[in-house]
Amino acid sequence: MVTEAVSALCRIFDDWTHESRRLVSIGDEIRDWMMDVDRRGGSAFYDASSKLRLFRERLEVQFEREDMLLATLSTLYPASSPEV
């Protein structure tokens, strides 16, 4: 049982880490794109709002997922634990 719980905990944190890295990557891509647009002196308000809307939607999904992961975590470890 302990091994299963630790394995489940590892999966939770792996998922969390993977998605966090993905969100940072998306943010970096948007930043780089905006800096490129600024360097060229252009205005890309519509494109920027579209990119940011998609990023916002991705964040909303991530926050919902984090809530589910926290619920799973609190089920697996209702009290303080050295693993957590």
N, C-alpha and C positions, 0 to 999 in steps of 0.2 A: 504494500500500500504506500509506503513512504517513497519507494522508487517511482511509482506511478505519479504521485503528487509532485515530486521533483521534476519528473519528465514533463508533466503538464505545465509546471511553472516555467521551465525552460522554453517551452513552445510559446507561452504567453509573452515572455520577455523578448524572444526572437522576433515574434510578430510585431511587437511594439517597436523594437529597434529598426526593423526593416521598414515599416511604414514611416517612422520618423525620418529616416534617411531619405526616403522617397519624397517626403514633403519638403525637406531642405533642398533637395535637388530641383524640385519644381520651382521653389522660391528663387534659387540661384539662376535658373533659366530665365525667369521673368525679370529679375534684376539685370542680368546681362543684356537681355533684349531691350529693356528700357534705357540702359546706358548707351547702347548702340544707336537707338533712335535719337537720343539726346545729342550724341556726337555728330550725327548727320544733320542735326538742326531741324529735324522733322517733327511733326505732331501726329501722334497715333492714338488719340484719345479713344476712339472706338475700339481699336485692337487691344489697347491696354485694359479697357473696361471688360472686354470679353475674356481676356486671359485671367484677370483678377476674379471675375465671376466664377470661372471654372475652378480656380484655386480655392475660392471660398467654399464652393460645393464640396471639393475634396476634403477641406478642413472639417466641414460639418459631418461628413461620413466618418472621418477619423475620430472626431470627438465622440460620436455615437459608439464607435468600435471600442474606444478607450473605456467608456462607461461599461460596456459588456465585459471587457477584460478585467476591469476592477471588480465587477460583480463576481466573475469566476474566481478571481484571486481571493476575494473575501469568503467565498464558499469553501475553497480549498484550505484557506488559512484564516479561520475566524478569530484566532488569537495571535499574539505576537509569535514569530517563528524565526529561528536563525536562518532558514532558507530565504525568507523574504528580506 
